[in-house]
Amino acid sequence: MTRVFNFSPGPATLPEPVLRQAADEMLDWHGCGMSVMEMSHRGKEFVSIHAEAESLLRELLAVPANYKVLFMQGGAIGENAIVPMNLIGKTGKADYISTGDWSKKSIKEARSYGKVNVAASGEASNFTAIPKRSEWKLDPEASYVHICSNETIGGVEYHWTPDTGNVPLVADMSSNILSRPIDVSRYGLIYAGAQKNMGPSGLTVVIVRDDLIGHALPITPSAFNYQLQAENDSMFNTPPTYAIYIAGLVFKYVKAQGGLKAMEEHNQAKAAILYGYLDNSAFYRNPVAMDDRSLMNVPFKLKDESLDDAFLKGAQARGMIQLKGHRSVGGMRASIYNAMPIEGVKALVAYMKEFEAQHG
Ligand SMILES: *Cc1c(COP(=O)(O)O)cnc(C)c1O
């Protein structure tokens, strides 16, 4: 068996020990004679899997007691509608910070549910930098302020937590959740699709402060109503059981590695190798402002884009896949989430050097 170094932006590489454990438990979970996929979501076996996953996630992120953790479906794109449906009703308006493709999608979707104010935009820098907090034009009457904490496509990331006063901060953390410690109490709501840093697709994690629950617009579908999901321990409808199980194994793995502080050190070490090389090369280029560079998604361009295909082919031949940049920006992108080992980044940089020596 040969496993590749998979630089996919998502669904993304998972820790090998997690996959091995899932394989071992595939036919018979803990002697119960069935696979997790075959269990009733209300049976004691799955209820224990669900409870453990939630408790591990709470522990990793130090989620305060006045927050609910919901395991939902619909992905982050679903949440682009579900968040305003549940939260915008308070005042009918919300502030959004535009920092790239994903926040632009959130903004577009939210407009169906209330008045959306783009309080700051990275457009002037072609979305290569996060607008400074001092430039944000926030509305004190907004129901919430929405950010995307890591723009998976553009590779810009907040390395600070915006202060929004009494207006709750809402963050799409799909592509950097669990990559470092965060102070959950600074946020009103955090949402993330699982398939970047937590597990398989199909599961969406929502962490929401209690006082923000219970204001859903009447049009909100029941399955997407935070209050109904909170009252039913995320089992108002059948939850994505297998995805929750795998995410639980990932949480356990992250904890065993030393938790989020250890993840942060590991991610900083990987990013330093890759950005360090990019910055010293005249052949490759990353366009993002130094202070706002993502530790998770590193886009870069070759000096001559006619070499892109050769670069990707060579990478593939060396067991490194999914390095092609998003179609909207072109070039390359290396996604180096928690589960990407440092060896993968070293192998990538060694190949980049080799390619530069050949074509530079
Ligand atoms: C991947 C991603 C999404 C899309 O998630 P879906 O699961 O496809 O809905 C949204 N936001 C960010 C920041 C992402 O990285």
PDBQT file of the ligand as one rigid body, heavy atoms in Angstrom, charges set to zero:
ROOT
HETATM    1  C1  LIG A 401     -15.024  24.393   1.900  1.00  0.00    +0.000 C 
HETATM    2  C2  LIG A 401     -15.569  25.678   2.400  1.00  0.00    +0.000 A 
HETATM    3  C3  LIG A 401     -16.935  25.986   2.298  1.00  0.00    +0.000 A 
HETATM    4  C4  LIG A 401     -17.914  25.091   1.584  1.00  0.00    +0.000 C 
HETATM    5  O1  LIG A 401     -18.330  24.051   2.369  1.00  0.00    +0.000 OA
HETATM    6  P1  LIG A 401     -19.461  23.034   1.845  1.00  0.00    +0.000 P 
HETATM    7  O2  LIG A 401     -19.282  21.897   2.763  1.00  0.00    +0.000 OA
HETATM    8  O3  LIG A 401     -19.192  22.719   0.422  1.00  0.00    +0.000 OA
HETATM    9  O4  LIG A 401     -20.766  23.687   2.038  1.00  0.00    +0.000 OA
HETATM   10  C5  LIG A 401     -17.366  27.183   2.828  1.00  0.00    +0.000 A 
HETATM   11  N1  LIG A 401     -16.523  28.027   3.448  1.00  0.00    +0.000 NA
HETATM   12  C6  LIG A 401     -15.211  27.762   3.554  1.00  0.00    +0.000 A 
HETATM   13  C7  LIG A 401     -14.315  28.731   4.234  1.00  0.00    +0.000 C 
HETATM   14  C8  LIG A 401     -14.697  26.582   3.045  1.00  0.00    +0.000 A 
HETATM   15  O5  LIG A 401     -13.383  26.314   3.143  1.00  0.00    +0.000 OA
ENDROOT
TORSDOF 0
